[in-house]
Amino acid sequence: NDLDYMPPSYVSVLDPEGVDDEGLTVHHRKRQNNFAIRCLDHHKAMGRTWVLLVDVDEYMVFNAVHEDDPPLPMKAAPEGIPTLEDWSWSYAGDGIHGRIDYGDGQKKMIETGDIDESQIYYAGFVIEDDAKAKYFLRDDLTYYNQTGLDEAPPGVPTLRRFYEGDYGIVGYIYGDKNKTDGERLITDGWGGEIGKEKYIKRFGGQVFTDNSGNTYFLEKEQRSFPPHLEPALALEVRRHLPKTRDGATVQDVLNEVSKGPLGELGPCLSMPRLRYSSKEEDDIVWSKEMGSALKGFDANNFATFQFRHHASKHDFATNKYGKTIIDVSRVGVSHFKDSARSIHFPLSYLCRNDFPPYSTSLFRVNHYLDSWEAHSYRQDVRASRRCRECYDVLTKDADVGKDNDIQGWLQYFVEHHGALKASELLNGAGDFVPEKIDVT
């Protein structure tokens, strides 16, 4: 239980009775983050390399090129469209907060009108609000990596592993003569114009002054992040990715890519997720090519064959945050001392904490809504969100495109292991035990 495996400071909910859903969800994430880092540490101790952090309804696949892919991100704003800097989503509405440099030395803070969720609101794209005003979203992380300070100015303490909190910037302070190195600190607000500066996104390499006049240097963590892939080169690599039925592994692709113009991709590779709906095929049959190899297997037992309809590839509201695969052999043990930052960005300094652009990602994670029986089966603290109405909305939102990218895995699996061994290994796939398991 929690007392056996969780750090003492994390055991905040031992009796779920009387704790609201929000409190249980927070505790669930703490447990998840602790488990992720312990898992990575274990695999490193076992001498392993790449570790994939995904749920049981998610599968990593080569990100093949399709006609419905989002366009490549741009490096600069098209002529006549203002650039939005230091931008973030508004907590008060459905718009975006940010600054615009009008060229007179003054940067004006604005909040856009509402942004339709169907738009691409990643760095490097143009968004349009409900008033028809257009803005280009600057890649702020890359900008500050190039222009920000590498080290703190003399006498200015450093905030490491910082993030935006509800009442100020939260981080761990170093170099402050009045505090112990590594002590957790929350700044007094966000400084600047009260009520507005909260919404400005901050990045490493900046000096920050809070409402009480305390000055801090925000550590330039992003300088050790794996770089975003150059769009045109990444697209060309995607055009030549293998098919799942070819038998090539993720390691094969990474080894091949490292020899080309993209070079080494780093030990933590972020991937976008793509949500697949519960809309089933009317008639699932093996193709003529697969028929002989897969005789005796029922396609209806595999979500990867039942469900091929997916959400729009740039719909973050439906697809949510990406996932990672990490080469623990290239990660120092010091990175496994604390809990993960989150399941989506597990390791500080090594995993990017921004969205991986779909159009430049070599891999992606297919996230299956699955049947209602499968979707509602798990009884964790988020079960209250798995209502039938919520499920039906997700199904509708995830029915925009369709592909067969992943289907080839089974043919290769059977050919590689032999029909008898494959049948043994896949026995029970798609079945559910009668009694639900409580994983609260």
C-alpha positions as CSV (number, residue, x, y, z in Angstrom):
1,N,0.0,0.0,0.0
2,D,1.0,3.7,0.1
3,L,2.9,3.3,3.4
4,D,5.1,0.6,1.8
5,Y,6.0,2.2,-1.5
6,M,5.3,6.0,-1.4
7,P,7.7,8.6,0.1
8,P,6.3,9.8,3.5
9,S,5.7,13.3,2.1
10,Y,3.4,11.8,-0.6
11,V,1.2,9.8,1.7
12,S,-1.5,12.5,1.8
13,V,-4.5,10.3,1.3
14,L,-4.5,7.0,3.2
15,D,-8.3,6.8,3.8
16,P,-10.1,7.5,0.5
17,E,-13.4,7.7,2.4
18,G,-14.4,11.4,2.8
19,V,-11.9,12.7,0.2
20,D,-13.4,14.4,-2.8
21,D,-12.7,13.4,-6.4
22,E,-10.2,16.2,-6.9
23,G,-8.2,15.1,-3.8
24,L,-8.1,11.5,-5.0
25,T,-7.1,12.5,-8.5
26,V,-4.1,14.5,-7.1
27,H,-3.1,11.5,-5.0
28,H,-3.5,9.2,-8.0
29,R,-1.1,11.4,-10.0
30,K,1.4,11.5,-7.1
31,R,1.4,7.7,-7.0
32,Q,1.7,7.6,-10.8
33,N,4.7,9.9,-10.9
34,N,6.4,7.9,-8.1
35,F,5.8,4.7,-9.9
36,A,7.1,6.0,-13.2
37,I,10.4,7.1,-11.7
38,R,10.8,3.8,-9.8
39,C,10.0,1.9,-12.9
40,L,12.7,3.7,-14.9
41,D,15.2,3.2,-12.1
42,H,14.5,-0.5,-12.0
43,H,15.0,-0.9,-15.7
44,K,18.3,1.0,-15.6
45,A,19.5,-1.3,-12.8
46,M,18.6,-4.3,-15.0
47,G,20.8,-3.0,-17.7
48,R,18.0,-2.2,-20.2
49,T,17.8,0.6,-22.7
50,W,14.5,2.1,-24.0
51,V,11.5,2.1,-21.7
52,L,8.1,3.1,-23.0
53,L,5.7,4.9,-20.6
54,V,2.1,4.2,-21.8
55,D,-1.2,3.0,-20.5
56,V,-2.7,-0.4,-21.3
57,D,-4.9,1.1,-24.0
58,E,-2.0,2.8,-25.8
59,Y,0.4,1.5,-28.5
60,M,3.4,3.1,-30.0
61,V,3.6,3.1,-33.8
62,F,5.7,4.5,-36.6
63,N,4.1,7.9,-37.6
64,A,3.5,7.4,-41.3
65,V,2.7,10.3,-43.5
66,H,-1.0,10.8,-44.5
67,E,-2.9,13.4,-46.4
68,D,-4.7,14.6,-43.3
69,D,-1.5,15.4,-41.4
70,P,-1.2,18.9,-40.0
71,P,1.1,21.3,-41.9
72,L,4.7,21.8,-40.8
73,P,5.3,24.6,-38.2
74,M,6.6,27.9,-39.5
75,K,9.7,29.6,-38.1
76,A,8.3,33.2,-38.4
77,A,5.0,34.9,-38.8
78,P,3.6,35.4,-42.3
79,E,3.6,39.0,-43.4
80,G,1.0,41.2,-41.8
81,I,0.3,38.9,-38.9
82,P,1.5,39.9,-35.4
83,T,3.6,37.5,-33.3
84,L,2.3,36.5,-29.9
85,E,5.1,36.1,-27.4
86,D,5.3,34.5,-24.0
87,W,1.8,33.0,-24.6
88,S,-0.3,30.7,-22.6
89,W,-4.0,29.6,-22.5
90,S,-6.3,31.9,-20.6
91,Y,-7.6,30.4,-17.3
92,A,-10.5,32.8,-17.4
93,G,-11.8,32.0,-20.9
94,D,-11.1,30.2,-24.1
95,G,-8.5,32.6,-25.5
96,I,-4.8,33.0,-25.3
97,H,-2.8,35.5,-23.2
98,G,0.5,36.9,-24.5
99,R,2.5,39.9,-25.5
100,I,2.8,41.6,-28.9
101,D,5.9,43.7,-29.9
102,Y,4.6,46.5,-32.0
103,G,8.2,47.6,-32.9
104,D,8.3,50.8,-30.8
105,G,10.1,49.2,-27.9
106,Q,6.9,48.6,-26.1
107,K,5.4,45.2,-25.7
108,K,1.6,45.2,-25.1
109,M,-0.1,42.4,-23.2
110,I,-3.3,41.1,-24.8
111,E,-5.9,38.4,-24.5
112,T,-7.3,37.1,-27.7
113,G,-10.9,36.3,-28.3
114,D,-12.1,32.7,-28.1
115,I,-10.2,30.1,-30.1
116,D,-12.0,27.3,-31.7
117,E,-10.5,24.0,-30.4
118,S,-10.3,22.6,-34.0
119,Q,-7.4,25.0,-34.8
120,I,-3.7,24.1,-34.5
121,Y,-2.6,26.1,-31.4
122,Y,1.0,24.9,-31.3
123,A,4.1,27.0,-31.5
124,G,4.8,27.9,-35.2
125,F,1.2,28.2,-36.3
126,V,-1.3,31.0,-36.9
127,I,-4.5,31.0,-34.8
128,E,-7.7,33.0,-35.4
129,D,-10.1,34.1,-32.7
130,D,-13.8,34.6,-32.9
131,A,-13.3,38.3,-33.9
132,K,-11.3,37.1,-36.9
133,A,-8.0,38.5,-35.5
134,K,-5.0,36.4,-36.4
135,Y,-1.8,35.8,-34.4
136,F,1.4,33.8,-34.9
137,L,2.4,31.7,-31.9
138,R,6.1,32.1,-31.4
139,D,8.2,29.1,-30.3
140,D,9.1,30.7,-27.0
141,L,11.0,27.7,-25.6
142,T,13.4,27.8,-28.5
143,Y,13.6,31.6,-28.5
144,Y,14.7,31.7,-24.8
145,N,17.1,28.8,-25.3
146,Q,18.8,31.0,-27.9
147,T,18.6,34.3,-26.2
148,G,18.3,33.7,-22.4
149,L,21.0,33.8,-19.9
150,D,22.9,30.6,-19.3
151,E,23.8,31.4,-15.7
152,A,22.4,33.6,-12.9
153,P,23.7,37.2,-12.6
154,P,26.0,37.7,-9.6
155,G,24.1,37.7,-6.3
156,V,20.8,36.5,-7.8
157,P,19.6,33.1,-6.5
158,T,18.4,30.4,-8.9
159,L,15.0,28.7,-9.0
160,R,15.4,25.2,-10.5
161,R,12.7,22.8,-11.7
162,F,10.2,25.7,-11.6
163,Y,6.6,25.8,-12.7
164,E,3.6,28.1,-12.6
165,G,1.7,27.7,-9.4
166,D,-1.6,29.1,-8.2
167,Y,-0.1,31.9,-6.2
168,G,3.3,32.4,-7.8
169,I,6.2,30.5,-9.4
170,V,7.1,27.3,-7.6
171,G,10.6,26.0,-7.6
172,Y,13.7,24.9,-5.6
173,I,16.0,27.6,-4.6
174,Y,19.8,27.6,-4.8
175,G,22.4,30.3,-4.0
176,D,20.2,32.3,-1.5
177,K,22.2,33.0,1.6
178,N,19.0,33.1,3.7
179,K,17.7,29.7,2.6
180,T,19.0,26.1,2.3
181,D,19.9,24.9,-1.2
182,G,17.1,22.8,-2.6
183,E,14.4,24.3,-0.4
184,R,11.0,24.5,-2.0
185,L,9.9,28.1,-2.6
186,I,6.7,29.9,-3.9
187,T,7.3,33.4,-5.1
188,D,5.1,36.2,-3.9
189,G,2.9,36.4,-7.0
190,W,4.1,37.0,-10.5
191,G,5.3,40.6,-10.4
192,G,4.4,43.3,-12.9
193,E,0.8,44.3,-13.5
194,I,-1.3,42.6,-10.8
195,G,-3.8,40.2,-12.2
196,K,-2.2,40.0,-15.7
197,E,1.3,38.8,-15.2
198,K,0.0,35.5,-13.9
199,Y,-0.9,34.5,-17.5
200,I,2.5,35.2,-19.0
201,K,4.4,32.0,-19.7
202,R,7.9,32.1,-18.3
203,F,11.0,30.2,-19.5
204,G,14.4,29.4,-18.2
205,G,17.1,32.0,-18.8
206,Q,15.0,34.9,-17.5
207,V,15.4,37.0,-14.4
208,F,12.1,37.4,-12.5
209,T,11.1,39.8,-9.8
210,D,8.0,39.0,-7.7
211,N,5.5,41.3,-6.0
212,S,7.7,41.8,-2.9
213,G,10.7,42.8,-5.0
214,N,12.5,39.5,-4.6
215,T,14.6,38.7,-7.7
216,Y,15.3,35.2,-9.0
217,F,17.0,33.6,-12.0
218,L,14.9,30.9,-13.7
219,E,17.2,28.1,-14.5
220,K,17.7,27.5,-18.2
221,E,16.6,23.9,-18.1
222,Q,15.7,23.8,-21.8
223,R,19.4,24.0,-22.9
224,S,19.7,20.2,-22.1
225,F,16.4,19.3,-23.9
226,P,16.5,17.3,-27.1
227,P,16.0,19.8,-29.9
228,H,12.9,20.0,-32.0
229,L,13.5,18.2,-35.3
230,E,14.0,20.4,-38.3
231,P,10.6,20.2,-40.0
232,A,11.6,19.5,-43.6
233,L,14.1,16.8,-42.7
234,A,11.8,15.1,-40.2
235,L,9.0,15.0,-42.8
236,E,11.4,13.3,-45.3
237,V,12.4,10.7,-42.7
238,R,8.7,10.0,-42.0
239,R,8.1,9.3,-45.7
240,H,10.6,6.4,-45.4
241,L,9.5,4.9,-42.1
242,P,8.9,1.1,-42.2
243,K,5.5,-0.5,-42.0
244,T,4.6,-2.4,-38.8
245,R,4.5,-5.7,-40.8
246,D,8.1,-5.2,-41.9
247,G,9.4,-6.3,-38.5
248,A,11.6,-3.3,-38.0
249,T,11.9,-2.2,-34.3
250,V,11.9,1.3,-32.7
251,Q,15.6,0.7,-32.0
252,D,16.3,-0.1,-35.7
253,V,14.7,3.2,-36.7
254,L,16.5,5.2,-34.1
255,N,19.8,3.7,-35.1
256,E,19.2,4.5,-38.7
257,V,18.1,8.1,-38.0
258,S,21.1,8.8,-35.9
259,K,23.3,8.2,-39.0
260,G,21.4,10.7,-41.0
261,P,21.0,14.6,-41.0
262,L,18.7,14.5,-37.9
263,G,21.4,13.0,-35.8
264,E,21.0,11.7,-32.3
265,L,17.5,12.4,-30.9
266,G,18.5,12.3,-27.2
267,P,17.6,9.9,-24.4
268,C,14.0,11.1,-23.9
269,L,11.8,11.1,-27.0
270,S,8.4,12.8,-26.7
271,M,5.6,11.6,-29.0
272,P,2.1,12.9,-29.8
273,R,-1.0,10.8,-29.0
274,L,-3.8,10.2,-31.4
275,R,-7.2,9.2,-30.0
276,Y,-9.1,6.4,-31.7
277,S,-12.9,6.2,-31.4
278,S,-15.1,3.3,-30.5
279,K,-16.6,3.3,-34.0
280,E,-16.2,-0.3,-35.2
281,E,-15.8,-1.5,-38.7
282,D,-19.0,-3.0,-40.2
283,D,-17.1,-6.1,-41.3
284,I,-13.7,-6.9,-40.0
285,V,-11.9,-9.4,-42.2
286,W,-8.3,-10.3,-42.8
287,S,-6.9,-9.0,-46.0
288,K,-6.0,-11.6,-48.7
289,E,-2.3,-11.0,-47.9
290,M,-2.8,-11.6,-44.1
291,G,-5.4,-14.3,-44.4
292,S,-3.2,-17.4,-44.5
293,A,-0.8,-16.2,-41.8
294,L,-3.6,-15.3,-39.4
295,K,-5.9,-18.2,-39.8
296,G,-7.5,-19.0,-36.4
297,F,-7.2,-15.5,-35.0
298,D,-10.3,-13.3,-34.5
299,A,-9.9,-9.7,-35.5
300,N,-12.6,-8.7,-33.1
301,N,-10.4,-9.6,-30.1
302,F,-7.9,-6.8,-30.9
303,A,-8.7,-3.1,-30.5
304,T,-6.0,-2.3,-33.0
305,F,-8.2,-4.0,-35.7
306,Q,-11.6,-3.2,-34.4
307,F,-11.1,0.6,-34.2
308,R,-9.5,2.6,-37.0
309,H,-11.3,5.9,-36.9
310,H,-9.3,8.7,-35.1
311,A,-9.5,12.3,-34.0
312,S,-8.1,15.3,-35.9
313,K,-4.4,15.1,-35.6
314,H,-4.1,18.6,-34.2
315,D,-7.0,18.4,-31.8
316,F,-5.2,18.7,-28.5
317,A,-8.6,18.9,-26.6
318,T,-9.3,15.3,-27.7
319,N,-5.8,13.8,-28.0
320,K,-4.4,15.3,-24.8
321,Y,-0.7,15.3,-23.8
322,G,1.9,13.1,-25.5
323,K,3.9,10.2,-24.0
324,T,7.6,9.4,-23.9
325,I,10.1,6.6,-24.5
326,I,13.3,6.9,-22.5
327,D,16.7,5.3,-23.0
328,V,17.6,4.7,-19.3
329,S,21.1,3.5,-20.2
330,R,21.9,7.1,-21.1
331,V,20.3,8.7,-18.0
332,G,22.4,9.2,-14.8
333,V,21.0,7.7,-11.6
334,S,20.7,11.1,-10.1
335,H,17.7,11.7,-12.3
336,F,15.8,8.9,-10.5
337,K,16.1,10.4,-6.9
338,D,12.9,12.4,-7.1
339,S,9.4,11.5,-8.4
340,A,8.7,12.2,-12.1
341,R,7.6,15.7,-13.0
342,S,4.5,14.1,-14.7
343,I,3.8,10.9,-16.6
344,H,4.0,13.0,-19.8
345,F,7.3,14.8,-19.0
346,P,9.0,12.4,-16.6
347,L,12.5,13.7,-16.3
348,S,13.6,17.3,-15.6
349,Y,16.4,18.5,-17.9
350,L,16.0,15.5,-20.4
351,C,12.3,15.5,-21.4
352,R,10.9,18.4,-23.3
353,N,7.9,20.0,-21.5
354,D,6.2,21.4,-24.6
355,F,4.0,19.7,-27.2
356,P,5.8,17.5,-29.8
357,P,4.5,18.7,-33.2
358,Y,2.6,15.9,-34.9
359,S,4.0,16.7,-38.4
360,T,7.7,16.4,-37.3
361,S,7.3,13.3,-34.9
362,L,8.8,10.0,-36.1
363,F,6.6,8.0,-33.7
364,R,3.2,8.5,-32.2
365,V,1.0,6.7,-29.5
366,N,-2.4,5.4,-30.6
367,H,-4.8,5.8,-27.7
368,Y,-7.9,3.6,-28.0
369,L,-11.2,4.5,-26.5
370,D,-12.2,0.9,-27.1
371,S,-15.7,-0.6,-26.4
372,W,-17.8,0.8,-23.5
373,E,-17.2,-2.4,-21.7
374,A,-13.4,-2.0,-21.9
375,H,-13.5,1.8,-21.2
376,S,-15.6,1.5,-18.1
377,Y,-13.8,-1.6,-16.8
378,R,-11.0,0.1,-14.8
379,Q,-12.1,1.3,-11.4
380,D,-9.5,3.9,-10.4
381,V,-10.1,7.3,-8.9
382,R,-11.0,8.7,-12.4
383,A,-13.9,6.3,-12.8
384,S,-16.4,9.1,-12.3
385,R,-15.3,10.7,-15.6
386,R,-16.0,7.5,-17.4
387,C,-19.7,8.1,-17.7
388,R,-21.6,6.9,-20.8
389,E,-22.3,10.5,-21.9
390,C,-18.6,11.4,-21.7
391,Y,-17.8,8.2,-23.6
392,D,-20.2,9.1,-26.4
393,V,-18.8,12.6,-26.7
394,L,-15.2,11.2,-27.0
395,T,-16.4,8.8,-29.7
396,K,-17.9,11.6,-31.7
397,D,-14.8,13.8,-31.3
398,A,-12.5,11.0,-32.3
399,D,-14.2,10.2,-35.6
400,V,-12.5,12.5,-38.1
401,G,-10.0,10.3,-40.0
402,K,-9.1,6.7,-40.5
403,D,-5.9,4.7,-41.0
404,N,-4.6,1.1,-40.9
405,D,-1.0,2.0,-39.8
406,I,-0.8,-0.4,-36.9
407,Q,-2.6,-3.5,-38.3
408,G,0.5,-5.2,-39.7
409,W,1.8,-6.0,-36.2
410,L,-0.1,-9.2,-35.8
411,Q,1.0,-10.7,-39.1
412,Y,4.7,-10.1,-38.2
413,F,4.1,-11.4,-34.6
414,V,2.6,-14.7,-35.9
415,E,5.3,-15.1,-38.6
416,H,8.1,-14.3,-36.1
417,H,6.9,-16.5,-33.2
418,G,5.0,-19.2,-35.2
419,A,1.3,-19.7,-35.0
420,L,1.3,-22.0,-32.0
421,K,3.4,-19.8,-29.8
422,A,1.6,-16.6,-31.0
423,S,-1.7,-18.2,-30.1
424,E,-0.5,-19.1,-26.7
425,L,0.8,-15.6,-26.0
426,L,-2.3,-13.9,-27.2
427,N,-4.7,-16.3,-25.4
428,G,-7.4,-14.3,-23.6
429,A,-6.9,-11.1,-25.6
430,G,-10.1,-9.1,-25.7
431,D,-11.6,-11.0,-22.8
432,F,-12.6,-9.6,-19.4
433,V,-12.6,-11.4,-16.1
434,P,-16.1,-11.4,-14.4
435,E,-15.1,-9.4,-11.4
436,K,-13.9,-5.8,-11.7
437,I,-10.6,-4.9,-10.1
438,D,-10.4,-1.9,-7.8
439,V,-7.0,-0.1,-8.4
440,T,-7.8,2.9,-6.2
